[in-house]
Amino acid sequence: MDVLSIDGKKSGTVELPAELFAGRISQHAVHRAVVAYETNQRQGNASAKGRSEVSRSGRKHHRQKGTGMARRGDVKANVLRGGGTAFGHPKPRYYCLKLTKSLKRLAFQSALTDKAGSEAVRVVEDFELEAPSTRSFAQMLSACELGGQKVLFVTPENAPVLVKSCRNIPGVEMRTAGTVGTHDVVAADVVVLTVKAVEALAAMRLSQAE
């Protein structure tokens, strides 16, 4: 794949690892990974009050016998309007889902392969900014014809200056090679990697295979 400079011009080529960008696509694995990610973002603080938590009178609704009606306790009963829920969810509710390592790897590989197949992967040369500059980062995106798209920018390691430079640009997300996930790839229109980020992903894939 061609390597683009910050001016949007070709500055070389790089070989993408086939294990990540030319593998078998499993839609099922991608779906499982995305659902698990979104489920794990839930706080689990939605709750329903049980019978012991409803603030109502504890007086018996009517006497036990002689009324012709069924026996009834207090007005906190779940069969009455305003009463407590009979089988409410535990608090806080636990929504966490876990995936196997092999399924995570297959989902990530499938997402990258799909992006590569649809020509939604770009590689740019490694660059640094002396100080945070949103203008400079936006100019780089515009030069690479990425303006107005949801861009996932992947770096080999944390780059605070680049993070501060892109965080005010709508639709741009930045991840490192060690933190990028399937959901990030699927949510983006274009995946942009630096040359060292490609090498870092390939190294991580090799270490996982061992």
Secondary structure by P-SEA (a helix, b strand, c coil): cbbbccccccccccccccccccccccaaaaaaaaaaaaaaaccccbbbbcccccccccccccccccccccccccccccccccccccccccccccbbbbbcaaaaaaaaaaaaaaaaaaccbbbbcccccccccaaaaaaaaaaacccccbbbbbcccccaaaaaaccccccbbbbccccccaaaaaaccbbbbcaaaaaaaaaaaaaaac
